[in-house]
Amino acid sequence: MPRAHNRIALVTGAGSGIGRATANLLVRDGWRVVFAGRRPEALRESIAMCEDPFDDIVQRAFAVPCDVTRPDSVAALFDFVRARCGRLDLLFNNAGVFTPEVPIEELTVEQWRAALDVNLTGAFLCTREAFRLMKAQQPRGGRIVNNGGLAAQVPRPNAVATTASKHALAGLTRASALDGRAFGIAVGQIDLGDAATALGAALDDGTPQVDVDDAAAAVLHMANLPPAANVLFMTLLPTAQPFVGRG
């Protein structure tokens, strides 16, 4: 049976998909978890699905509505973490969007900005607040994991906004890992093959998909590393996915 170590985790985009699966797994592993997302009802549904082995879900899972594209909303989220939990040991920057798969000349400025606002600026705003908290808390430090995707490594057709935002996210990961190491802040990124989520279904072209529980387990592995160790980048994809080479 897992031990309730009561480390504090914050998961954005926790109302569905990989965020929901990861937040729930963290609760089962003994973490206290802040479920963040735009839809309060979806966050409450995620918490209701938790299998809490410690029978104390009210004290182990918290739903906090947040729009990661808004600085004031992100600041309020971290004010809650600071006031309710006292510290933060793990931030999983999971919130993300895909733009429609259209030729670049048909992509609207609004669609371009939406991808950058959520996938990049949202991760930056949360990372900035996490740095402020992790530098000031005692003991100092913590871990940040960004949800990248294979688009952070190679493009897919007709997905320029998603690809550009995820490539930039990889730069944010590298830069913040460098800036955080003097303060005990480990920053890494997980790049997933197409995941079997409602969001991923929009991109389903018959390619094998990563199960959300496998994705959550990979994030948990990164989260549970000792503070002195870090996975800078992890690529998780189905064994049969045609990503490496031609076959």
Secondary structure, DSSP 8 states (H G I E B T S, - for coil): -------EEEEETTTSHHHHHHHHHHHHTT-EEEEEES-HHHHHHHHHT---TTS-HHHHEEEEE--TT-HHHHHHHHHHIIIIIS--SEEEE----------GGG--HHHHHHHHIIIIIHHHHHHHHHHHHHHHSSS--EEEEEE--GGGTS--TT-HHHHHHHHHHHHHHHHHHHHHGGGTEEEEEEEESSBSSHHHHTT-SS---B-HHHHHHHHHHHHTS-TT---SEEEE--TT-TTSS--
